[in-house]
Amino acid sequence: MAVRLIVALSLLVPGAAVAGGIPATLPPVGRVPQPTGPVKVDPRILRDGAKLTTGTKVTVSVVDDGYVDGKYPDVAGLIQCKAHVGEGQAGVCDMIVPEGSKLVLYAHPLTSGYSFDGWTGVAGCTSDPTCSFTPAKLTKIVATFSRKTWPFTLHTQGAKGFYQSIHMVPGWTPKCQQTAVPYESLYCQGDLPAGVEVSFNPVITYTNGTTQPLKPAGFGGDCAGTTGTSCKILIDRPRSVVLDALK
């Protein structure tokens, strides 16, 4: 059976127009016509490293241990541009915001013991972790975090009077575990403010009521090597102190 293929051809005359608004001339082969009006950007394609050229550029910098994310309340989709950094480092993330869109940024600490200090670079954004603004030009905003507390542990052993040692740390509210076998023992753990100094002057209280300062050999952990009857440490990193009356 023979099949007949019919092909319809249209001839475009230079300078003429065709019904339906089709241009009278076609672009050269291999070239794509470029749009002449504004380009609408789908916020779902806003990713780290996206090569977008429309809209307003916003640079977010993060100082110390935290990250920033956000959204456009008036445009569907969540910003996927996040800046994660480690302690003492700075992270930078660029994003393109559609013209006239409100941008809402949220600051989050990454590590326990850190908190958000505030924003710089945008008027009206200060200490609140939420920053809302409409960028009208190139904007650089910085979110700063800092260490507020460090974990601290205290282990006392060998004498009931050592329980008072936790009161040598003002404002400390640790979680403690107590054991009586084979010796009186107390293990406490909690956070202390970064940068404070803590002093220990432990005194052993015996059952007959007599007392005696702890011997140098009884200091351990970050107090190991103490040559006297007291120890002072700076809370500038995770710290641990052992007070052992059995030594």
FENGINOR-V774740 format. One record per pair of residues at least 12 apart in sequence whose C-alpha atoms are under 10 Angstrom apart, sorted by sequence separation. I is the first residue (numbers start at 1). GAP is how many residues later the second one is. D is the distance in Angstrom with one decimal. If there is no record, write none. Layout:
# FENGINOR-V774740
[[I,GAP,D] [I,GAP,D]]
This chain:
# FENGINOR-V774740
[[12,12,6.0] [13,12,8.0] [14,12,9.8] [41,12,9.8] [68,12,10.0] [69,12,6.3] [70,12,8.4] [81,12,6.7] [82,12,9.1] [107,12,9.0] [116,12,8.4] [117,12,8.6] [118,12,9.7] [119,12,7.9] [122,12,10.0] [131,12,9.9] [154,12,7.7] [175,12,8.3] [176,12,4.1] [177,12,8.9] [201,12,7.6] [202,12,5.8] [203,12,9.4] [215,12,8.6] [216,12,5.7] [217,12,9.6] [219,12,8.1] [222,12,9.8] [11,13,9.7] [12,13,7.2] [41,13,7.5] [68,13,8.1] [69,13,5.2] [81,13,7.5] [82,13,9.5] [116,13,6.9] [118,13,9.7] [122,13,9.2] [174,13,9.5] [175,13,5.5] [176,13,6.4] [201,13,7.9] [202,13,9.2] [215,13,7.5] [216,13,6.0] [12,14,9.0] [39,14,9.8] [40,14,8.4] [41,14,8.1] [67,14,10.0] [68,14,5.5] [69,14,7.7] [81,14,6.7] [115,14,9.8] [129,14,8.8] [174,14,5.8] [175,14,5.4] [176,14,8.8] [214,14,8.9] [215,14,6.2] [216,14,8.2] [39,15,7.2] [40,15,9.1] [67,15,6.4] [68,15,5.9] [69,15,9.9] [80,15,9.2] [81,15,9.8] [163,15,9.5] [173,15,9.2] [174,15,5.1] [175,15,6.3] [213,15,9.5] [214,15,5.9] [215,15,9.2] [216,15,9.4] [38,16,8.6] [39,16,9.1] [66,16,10.0] [67,16,5.1] [68,16,7.6] [79,16,8.6] [125,16,9.4] [127,16,9.5] [173,16,8.7] [174,16,4.4] [175,16,9.9] [202,16,9.8] [213,16,6.2] [214,16,8.1] [222,16,9.8] [223,16,9.6] [38,17,9.9] [66,17,7.9] [67,17,4.8] [79,17,9.9] [122,17,7.8] [126,17,9.4] [127,17,9.7] [172,17,9.6] [173,17,6.7] [174,17,7.3] [202,17,9.5] [212,17,9.9] [213,17,8.7] [222,17,6.5] [223,17,8.2] [224,17,8.2] [66,18,6.1] [67,18,7.0] [79,18,9.5] [121,18,7.5] [122,18,7.8] [123,18,9.9] [125,18,10.0] [172,18,7.3] [173,18,8.1] [174,18,9.3] [221,18,8.0] [222,18,5.7] [223,18,5.9] [224,18,8.2] [65,19,7.6] [66,19,6.3] [67,19,9.8] [121,19,6.0] [122,19,6.2] [172,19,7.4] [173,19,8.9] [200,19,9.7] [221,19,5.5] [222,19,5.5] [223,19,7.3] [224,19,9.6] [62,20,9.7] [63,20,9.8] [64,20,9.1] [65,20,5.6] [66,20,7.7] [105,20,9.9] [109,20,9.8] [120,20,8.6] [121,20,4.6] [122,20,8.7] [152,20,9.6] [154,20,9.2] [160,20,9.3] [166,20,9.6] [172,20,6.6] [220,20,8.4] [221,20,4.7] [222,20,7.9] [223,20,8.6] [60,21,9.2] [61,21,9.9] [62,21,6.6] [63,21,9.6] [64,21,6.4] [65,21,5.2] [66,21,8.7] [107,21,8.7] [108,21,7.4] [120,21,5.8] [121,21,6.4] [153,21,8.4] [155,21,9.4] [157,21,9.9] [159,21,9.9] [163,21,9.3] [165,21,9.8] [166,21,9.9] [171,21,8.3] [172,21,9.1] [220,21,5.9] [221,21,5.4] [60,22,8.7] [61,22,7.3] [62,22,7.5] [63,22,7.6] [64,22,6.1] [65,22,5.0] [106,22,9.0] [107,22,5.0] [108,22,9.5] [119,22,6.9] [120,22,5.2] [121,22,9.2] [152,22,8.7] [153,22,9.5] [154,22,9.0] [155,22,9.6] [156,22,9.7] [157,22,9.3] [158,22,9.2] [162,22,8.9] [163,22,8.5] [166,22,8.0] [170,22,9.4] [171,22,9.3] [219,22,7.5] [220,22,4.5] [221,22,8.7] [60,23,7.6] [61,23,9.6] [62,23,7.1] [63,23,8.8] [64,23,4.9] [65,23,7.3] [68,23,10.0] [75,23,8.8] [87,23,9.7] [106,23,5.7] [107,23,6.6] [119,23,5.5] [120,23,6.8] [151,23,10.0] [153,23,9.5] [155,23,9.9] [157,23,9.5] [160,23,9.2] [161,23,9.4] [162,23,8.6] [163,23,7.0] [169,23,8.7] [200,23,9.1] [219,23,5.8] [220,23,6.3] [61,24,9.7] [62,24,9.8] [63,24,8.4] [64,24,4.9] [65,24,7.8] [66,24,9.7] [67,24,8.6] [79,24,9.4] [84,24,9.8] [86,24,8.6] [87,24,9.2] [105,24,8.0] [106,24,4.7] [107,24,8.4] [118,24,8.3] [119,24,4.8] [120,24,8.3] [158,24,9.0] [159,24,7.7] [160,24,6.0] [162,24,8.3] [163,24,9.8] [218,24,7.7] [219,24,5.1] [220,24,7.7] [63,25,7.2] [64,25,5.4] [65,25,8.6] [66,25,9.3] [68,25,9.2] [72,25,8.4] [79,25,9.5] [84,25,9.7] [85,25,8.5] [86,25,9.2] [105,25,5.8] [106,25,6.5] [118,25,6.0] [119,25,6.5] [157,25,9.9] [158,25,5.4] [159,25,5.8] [160,25,7.9] [218,25,5.6] [219,25,6.5] [63,26,6.4] [64,26,6.1] [65,26,9.5] [71,26,9.8] [72,26,9.1] [74,26,9.6] [75,26,7.4] [79,26,9.2] [84,26,8.1] [104,26,6.9] [105,26,5.1] [106,26,8.9] [117,26,7.7] [118,26,5.7] [119,26,9.5] [157,26,6.7] [158,26,5.1] [159,26,7.6] [160,26,9.1] [203,26,8.8] [217,26,9.2] [218,26,4.6] [219,26,8.9] [62,27,8.4] [63,27,4.7] [64,27,8.3] [74,27,6.6] [75,27,8.7] [87,27,9.8] [104,27,5.6] [105,27,6.4] [116,27,7.7] [117,27,5.5] [118,27,7.4] [157,27,5.7] [158,27,6.3] [159,27,9.7] [201,27,9.6] [202,27,7.5] [203,27,9.7] [216,27,9.6] [217,27,8.2] [218,27,5.9] [43,28,9.1] [62,28,5.5] [63,28,6.8] [73,28,8.1] [74,28,6.9] [75,28,9.6] [103,28,8.1] [104,28,4.3] [105,28,8.8] [116,28,6.2] [117,28,5.2] [156,28,8.2] [157,28,4.3] [158,28,9.3] [169,28,9.3] [170,28,8.7] [201,28,6.4] [202,28,7.0] [215,28,9.5] [216,28,9.7] [217,28,9.0] [218,28,7.2] [219,28,8.8] [43,29,8.3] [61,29,6.8] [62,29,5.0] [63,29,9.1] [72,29,6.6] [73,29,6.6] [74,29,8.9] [103,29,5.7] [104,29,6.6] [115,29,8.9] [116,29,4.5] [117,29,6.8] [156,29,5.6] [157,29,6.4] [169,29,6.4] [200,29,8.5] [201,29,4.5] [202,29,9.0] [214,29,7.9] [215,29,8.8] [217,29,9.3] [218,29,5.1] [61,30,5.5] [62,30,6.4] [71,30,10.0] [72,30,5.8] [73,30,7.2] [102,30,7.0] [103,30,5.5] [104,30,8.6] [115,30,5.7] [116,30,6.8] [117,30,9.8] [155,30,7.4] [156,30,5.2] [157,30,8.7] [168,30,7.8] [169,30,7.7] [200,30,5.4] [201,30,6.8] [214,30,7.9] [215,30,7.7] [217,30,5.9] [44,31,9.7] [46,31,9.3] [48,31,9.5] [50,31,9.5] [60,31,8.2] [61,31,4.4] [62,31,8.6] [71,31,8.5] [72,31,5.1] [73,31,7.4] [102,31,5.6] [103,31,5.8] [114,31,6.6] [115,31,6.0] [116,31,9.1] [155,31,5.7] [156,31,6.6] [168,31,7.1] [169,31,8.4] [199,31,7.1] [200,31,5.1] [201,31,8.9] [214,31,6.4] [215,31,9.5] [216,31,8.6] [43,32,7.2] [44,32,8.0] [45,32,9.1] [46,32,8.7] [47,32,7.4] [48,32,7.1] [49,32,8.6] [60,32,5.7] [61,32,6.4] [71,32,6.1] [72,32,6.3] [101,32,8.7] [102,32,4.3] [103,32,7.4] [114,32,5.5] [115,32,6.7] [116,32,9.6] [154,32,7.9] [155,32,4.5] [156,32,8.7] [168,32,6.6] [199,32,5.6] [200,32,6.3] [213,32,9.3] [214,32,9.4] [215,32,7.3] [42,33,8.6] [43,33,7.0] [44,33,5.5] [45,33,9.7] [46,33,6.4] [47,33,5.3] [48,33,5.2] [59,33,6.9] [60,33,5.2] [61,33,8.8] [70,33,7.2] [71,33,5.4] [72,33,9.1] [101,33,6.0] [102,33,7.2] [113,33,8.6] [114,33,4.4] [115,33,6.6] [154,33,5.9] [155,33,6.4] [167,33,9.9] [168,33,8.2] [198,33,8.2] [199,33,4.2] [200,33,8.7] [212,33,9.8] [214,33,8.7] [41,34,9.9] [42,34,8.5] [43,34,5.8] [44,34,6.9] [45,34,8.8] [46,34,6.4] [47,34,5.5] [48,34,7.5] [59,34,5.8] [60,34,6.3] [70,34,5.3] [71,34,6.8] [100,34,6.5] [101,34,7.6] [102,34,9.8] [113,34,5.8] [114,34,5.5] [115,34,9.2] [153,34,7.3] [154,34,5.1] [155,34,8.8] [166,34,9.5] [168,34,8.9] [198,34,5.5] [199,34,6.6] [42,35,8.3] [43,35,7.3] [44,35,7.3] [45,35,8.6] [46,35,7.1] [47,35,8.8] [48,35,9.1] [58,35,8.4] [59,35,4.5] [60,35,8.2] [69,35,8.4] [70,35,4.2] [71,35,8.8] [99,35,8.7] [100,35,7.4] [101,35,9.2] [108,35,9.4] [109,35,9.6] [110,35,9.4] [112,35,8.8] [113,35,5.5] [114,35,7.0] [153,35,5.5] [154,35,6.5] [165,35,7.4] [197,35,6.7] [198,35,5.5] [199,35,9.0] [43,36,7.1] [44,36,8.1] [58,36,5.8] [59,36,6.5] [69,36,5.6] [70,36,5.6] [98,36,9.8] [99,36,8.0] [100,36,7.2] [107,36,7.0] [109,36,7.0] [111,36,8.9] [112,36,9.2] [113,36,4.7] [114,36,9.0] [152,36,8.3] [153,36,4.3] [154,36,9.0] [165,36,8.2] [197,36,5.6] [198,36,6.5] [43,37,9.2] [57,37,7.0] [58,37,5.4] [59,37,8.8] [68,37,6.5] [69,37,5.4] [70,37,8.7] [97,37,9.0] [98,37,9.2] [99,37,7.5] [106,37,9.4] [107,37,8.8] [108,37,8.8] [109,37,8.9] [112,37,8.3] [113,37,6.1] [152,37,5.8] [153,37,6.5] [165,37,6.5] [196,37,8.5] [197,37,4.5] [198,37,7.5] [57,38,5.8] [58,38,6.2] [68,38,5.5] [69,38,6.9] [97,38,7.7] [99,38,9.4] [105,38,9.8] [107,38,8.9] [109,38,9.7] [112,38,8.6] [113,38,8.0] [151,38,7.4] [152,38,5.5] [153,38,8.4] [164,38,8.5] [165,38,8.7] [195,38,10.0] [196,38,5.9] [197,38,6.2] [56,39,8.3] [57,39,4.6] [58,39,7.1] [67,39,8.3] [68,39,4.7] [69,39,8.4] [97,39,9.6] [112,39,9.2] [151,39,5.7] [152,39,5.5] [153,39,9.7] [163,39,9.8] [164,39,9.0] [195,39,6.4] [196,39,5.6] [197,39,9.1] [55,40,9.5] [56,40,5.5] [57,40,6.3] [67,40,6.0] [68,40,6.3] [150,40,8.4] [151,40,4.3] [152,40,6.4] [162,40,6.9] [164,40,10.0] [194,40,8.4] [195,40,5.3] [196,40,7.9] [203,40,9.9] [204,40,9.7] [205,40,9.8] [55,41,5.8] [56,41,5.1] [57,41,9.0] [66,41,7.2] [67,41,5.4] [68,41,8.9] [149,41,9.6] [150,41,5.3] [151,41,6.3] [152,41,9.8] [161,41,8.8] [162,41,7.0] [163,41,9.9] [194,41,5.5] [195,41,5.6] [200,41,9.3] [202,41,7.6] [204,41,6.9] [54,42,7.2] [55,42,5.3] [56,42,6.3] [57,42,9.7] [66,42,5.5] [67,42,6.5] [96,42,9.7] [149,42,5.8] [150,42,5.5] [151,42,9.0] [161,42,7.2] [162,42,6.4] [193,42,7.2] [194,42,5.8] [195,42,9.0] [202,42,9.7] [203,42,9.0] [52,43,8.5] [53,43,7.6] [54,43,8.1] [55,43,4.3] [56,43,6.1] [65,43,8.9] [66,43,4.1] [67,43,6.7] [148,43,9.4] [149,43,5.3] [150,43,6.4] [151,43,9.3] [161,43,5.7] [162,43,7.5] [192,43,7.2] [193,43,9.0] [194,43,7.8] [200,43,9.2] [202,43,9.3] [49,44,8.3] [50,44,8.8] [51,44,9.3] [52,44,6.7] [54,44,7.1] [55,44,4.8] [56,44,8.7] [65,44,6.2] [66,44,4.6] [148,44,8.4] [149,44,4.3] [150,44,5.9] [159,44,9.3] [160,44,7.8] [161,44,4.7] [191,44,9.8] [192,44,9.7] [194,44,9.6] [48,45,7.1] [49,45,7.4] [50,45,7.7] [51,45,9.0] [52,45,9.6] [54,45,8.0] [55,45,8.4] [56,45,9.3] [58,45,9.6] [60,45,9.4] [62,45,9.1] [64,45,9.1] [65,45,5.7] [66,45,7.4] [94,45,9.9] [148,45,5.8] [149,45,4.6] [150,45,9.1] [159,45,6.2] [160,45,6.8] [161,45,7.5] [47,46,9.9] [48,46,7.2] [49,46,8.1] [50,46,8.5] [55,46,9.1] [64,46,9.4] [65,46,6.6] [94,46,9.2] [147,46,8.8] [148,46,5.3] [149,46,8.4] [156,46,9.7] [158,46,8.7] [159,46,6.6] [160,46,7.8] [161,46,9.3] [192,46,9.3] [47,47,9.2] [48,47,7.4] [65,47,9.6] [147,47,6.8] [148,47,8.6] [149,47,9.6] [159,47,7.0] [160,47,8.6] [191,47,9.0] [192,47,9.4] [46,48,9.9] [47,48,7.6] [65,48,9.8] [66,48,8.1] [92,48,9.9] [146,48,9.8] [147,48,9.5] [159,48,9.0] [191,48,9.7] [46,49,6.9] [47,49,9.3] [65,49,7.0] [66,49,8.3] [67,49,9.9] [92,49,9.9] [46,50,7.1] [64,50,9.0] [65,50,8.6] [66,50,7.9] [92,50,9.0] [161,50,8.9] [46,51,8.6] [65,51,9.2] [91,51,9.7] [189,51,8.9] [64,52,9.7] [90,52,9.8] [91,52,9.9] [162,52,9.8] [188,52,9.8] [43,53,8.9] [63,53,9.9] [90,53,9.9] [43,54,8.1] [63,54,9.9] [90,54,9.3] [41,55,9.2] [43,55,8.0] [187,55,9.2] [41,56,8.8] [42,56,8.8] [41,57,6.6] [62,57,9.6] [88,57,9.7] [186,57,9.8] [40,58,7.8] [41,58,9.5] [61,58,9.8] [87,58,9.4] [88,58,8.9] [185,58,9.9] [39,59,9.5] [40,59,9.4] [61,59,9.8] [73,59,9.8] [87,59,8.7] [88,59,9.9] [185,59,9.1] [70,60,8.9] [72,60,9.5] [87,60,8.8] [60,61,9.7] [68,61,9.3] [69,61,10.0] [70,61,9.0] [71,61,9.6] [157,61,9.4] [184,61,9.8] [68,62,9.7] [70,62,9.4] [72,62,9.7] [156,62,9.6] [156,63,9.7] [183,63,9.1] [156,64,9.9] [155,65,9.1] [155,66,9.1] [154,67,9.0] [153,68,9.5] [68,74,9.7] [68,75,7.6] [67,76,8.2] [58,77,7.6] [66,77,8.3] [67,77,9.5] [56,78,9.6] [57,78,8.2] [58,78,9.9] [66,78,8.0] [67,78,9.2] [113,78,7.9] [165,78,8.9] [56,79,6.7] [57,79,9.2] [58,79,8.4] [59,79,8.0] [60,79,8.5] [61,79,7.7] [62,79,8.8] [63,79,7.4] [64,79,8.9] [65,79,8.4] [66,79,6.3] [112,79,9.7] [113,79,9.2] [55,80,9.5] [56,80,6.8] [57,80,7.3] [58,80,6.0] [59,80,6.2] [60,80,6.1] [61,80,6.3] [62,80,5.8] [63,80,6.2] [64,80,6.6] [65,80,6.0] [66,80,8.8] [113,80,8.9] [114,80,10.0] [55,81,9.3] [56,81,6.0] [57,81,5.2] [58,81,4.8] [59,81,4.7] [60,81,5.1] [61,81,4.6] [62,81,4.9] [63,81,4.7] [64,81,5.4] [65,81,7.0] [113,81,8.8] [162,81,8.0] [55,82,9.2] [56,82,6.1] [57,82,6.6] [58,82,5.9] [59,82,6.3] [60,82,5.8] [61,82,6.2] [62,82,6.0] [63,82,6.0] [64,82,6.2] [65,82,8.1] [162,82,9.0] [55,83,9.8] [56,83,8.1] [57,83,8.7] [58,83,7.6] [59,83,8.4] [60,83,7.5] [61,83,8.4] [62,83,7.7] [63,83,8.1] [64,83,8.4] [152,83,8.2] [162,83,8.4] [151,84,8.8] [159,84,9.9] [161,84,9.9] [150,85,6.8] [151,85,9.9] [152,85,8.8] [153,85,8.5] [154,85,8.8] [155,85,8.0] [156,85,8.4] [157,85,8.1] [158,85,8.8] [159,85,8.4] [160,85,9.7] [149,86,8.4] [150,86,7.2] [151,86,7.7] [152,86,5.9] [153,86,6.5] [154,86,5.9] [155,86,6.3] [156,86,5.9] [157,86,6.4] [158,86,6.2] [159,86,6.2] [149,87,8.8] [150,87,5.9] [151,87,5.1] [152,87,4.9] [153,87,4.7] [154,87,5.0] [155,87,4.8] [156,87,4.7] [157,87,4.9] [158,87,4.9] [159,87,8.2] [149,88,8.8] [150,88,5.4] [151,88,6.6] [152,88,5.6] [153,88,6.4] [154,88,6.0] [155,88,6.2] [156,88,5.7] [157,88,6.0] [158,88,5.5] [147,89,9.5] [149,89,9.2] [150,89,7.6] [151,89,8.5] [152,89,8.1] [153,89,8.5] [154,89,7.8] [155,89,8.0] [156,89,7.8] [157,89,7.2] [158,89,8.9] [147,90,9.8] [157,90,9.8]]
